[in-house]
């Protein structure tokens, strides 16, 4: 019995060493990558009238979780969401671990539940602790695709869960999805775009999906769609 426990302990130690080394490498690699990328800065108030369903918001933050930083160390962006325009109001849908709390008024708070959720875009952008970036679709979605992605986002928000550390590790290291309802942020947006036919159905690993979505502005997409160059958003309201 003690031999089995010792073996398990040794395996866990090696896993922690691997994650620690990856995290330390990440401190250098992502900083170098980011510093080499000259982002065009735009004011949110200037671009707001043109933001539409399908536009993508990317995030950089020093508050990235240990697991995400260690498992995907070379990504410039650590989080992603997609804009939904519902009844002329802008929302963002994304999958998170539920740790974000948004101050709606001095006396009220909005809690982003774990997994996929839909929140007002202005609330998210005002209270995100980090840098925010925007890449826009080159053309508006037709009404059928717009309705389809909104309906799918509502569906996911009711059933999806955010992956546990074990889910994330098995998915990224072994490409094994233990919980079919768990969706990490890049996978969630990837599936939404795949649902409306903008991304093809080619099978990709978890790491490939992350790299694909983090570099969505240079990808070859379907039906003549493409994402414009990434701009850094200056939140000015």
N, C-alpha and C positions, 0 to 999 in steps of 0.2 A: 504493500500500500504506500509506504513512504517513498518507494522508488518512483511510483507513478506521480506522486505529488511533486517530487524533485524535478522530474522531467517537465511537468507542466510549468513549474516555476522558472526553469531555465528558458523554456520557449517564450514565456511572458517577458523575461528580462531581455531577450534578444529583440523581441518586438518593440519594447520601449526604447532600446538603444537605437534601433532603426528609425523610429519616429523622431527621436531627439536629434539624431544626425540630420535627418531631412529638414527638421524645423530650423536648425542652425544654418544649414545651407540656404534655406529660404530667406533668411534675414539679409543675406548678401545678394542672392540671385534676383529676387523680385525688386529690390531697391535699384539694382543696376539696370534692369529691364525698364523700370518705370522712368528712371532719370533720362533714359535715351529716347523716350517718346515725347515729342513736343506737341502737346495737345492744344488745339484751338479752344479758347475759352469763350463761352457765350452766356449771356444773362438769361435766366429762366423767363423773365418778364417779356423779353424780346421774342423768344422761340415758342412760348406757351400757346399762342393761337394756332400754330401749325402742328402741335403734338396730337397724335391720333392713335387709334387702336392699332397695335402691332409694333409700335416703336418700342425700343428696348432701353432700359435703364441698367447701367452697370455700376458697380460699387467697389471702392477701395477703402479699407479701414484698418487701423492698427489693432482693432478689437476682434480680428478674425480668430476663429476657434483654433485650438491646438491641432485637432484632427484635420480640419480643412487645410491648414497651412502645411502640415506635414505630408499629407497624401497628395496634394496638388501644389507643390512648392513653386513651380515656374509660372503660374498664372498671374498675369498683371492684375486681373480683377478677381475678387473673392466672392462676389454675390451678384445676382442678376434678377431682374423682374421685367414684366412686359406691361405696357399701357393698355387699358381698356377704356373706351369712351362709351358710357352708358347714360342714356337720356341727357346727353350734352354735358355730363360731368366726367372728369378724368379720374380714373382709378388706376391702381397698380396691383397686379397679382404676382405673388412670389411664394416660394416655399422656404420657411425658416424654422429654427428650433423653438420659436415662441418666446424668445428672450427680448424682443423689441417691445417697448412700451411708448406709446405716443401721447403726448399731452394735448388733448383737444381743447380744453379750456383750463383756466387756473384750478378748477375744482373737479375736473373729470379726466379720466385716462382711457386710452384704447389699447387693449391687449391683442397683439397679433398671435393668434392661436398656433400651436405647432402644426407643421405641414402647410399645405396650400391655403392661402387666404387672399381676400380682396380688400384693399384699404384705399381711402382717398389719396390721390397722388400728392396733393399739397401737404397733407399731414405727414406722409412718409418723408418727403424731401426736406421739410422744415426741421425734422427731429432726428435725422440720420447723423450719426457721429462719424463722419468720414467724408471722402470725396465722391462726387456723383458724376456720372458720364451718360451721355445720350447718343444713341445711333438710331436714325430714322429710316423707315422703309422708303424706297424710292417712289412708291405710288400707294394711294389709299387702297385698302381692302374693299372688294365689292361687298354688298350688304350680306350676301349669304355666308361668305367667309367670316365677316365681322360677327354675325350672330352665332356662327358655329364656334368660334374661339371663346366668345363670352359664355356660351352655354357650357362648353367643356370646362372652363375655369370654375364655374359654379359647381359643376359636378365633382371636380377634383377637390374643391374646398370642403365638400361634405364627407369625403371618404378617405382622403390621403392623410398620411402620417409623416412626420419628419424622421429620417433614419437615425437609429441609435448608433453609438460609436461602433458597436459590433457590426451593424448593417453596413456602415460606411467602409469599415476596414475590409470586410469580405467582398464588398462590391468593387472597391478600387484595387485591391491587391490580388484577389482571386477571380474577379469578374463574376461573382456569385451573388445573386440577389436573394437574400433570405426572406425579406418581407416585401411582397409584391405591391403593397399599398404605400410603401415608404418612397418618397420622392425628394432627392436633394435638389437644390435650387436650379442648377444648370439642366438637369434631366427634366424637370417640370416644364420649363420654357421650351426646351427641345421637343417634348411631346406635344405641347400645344401647337407649335408651328408645324410639326409633322401631321397633326390632325387636320389642318386646313390645307395641306399639300404644298407648303412653302419649302419644307425640307423633305428629301426623299426618304424611302423606307430602308435604306442601307443599314445593316446591322453595325453598330459601333459599341466599343467598350465604354465603361464609365469614364475613363481618362480621356478617350477620344471625344466623347460628348462634351466634356468640360472644355477641352481645347477648341473644339468646333464652335461652341457657343461664345466663348471668350473672344474668339476671333471672327465673329459672325459677319463683320463688315468686309471681310475679304473672301467669304465663301461663295461658291457657285450654288445658287438656289434655284428653285423650280418656278415655272410660269413667268419668267422675266422679272422676278423680284430680286432685289438686292438691298443691302443695308449701306447707308452712307457712312462716310468717315466719322469716327468717334470724336465727339466734342466734350470738353469738361463743362459741366453746368455750374454757374455761379448763382446760388439761391439768393435773390435780391428782393424778396417780399415776405 
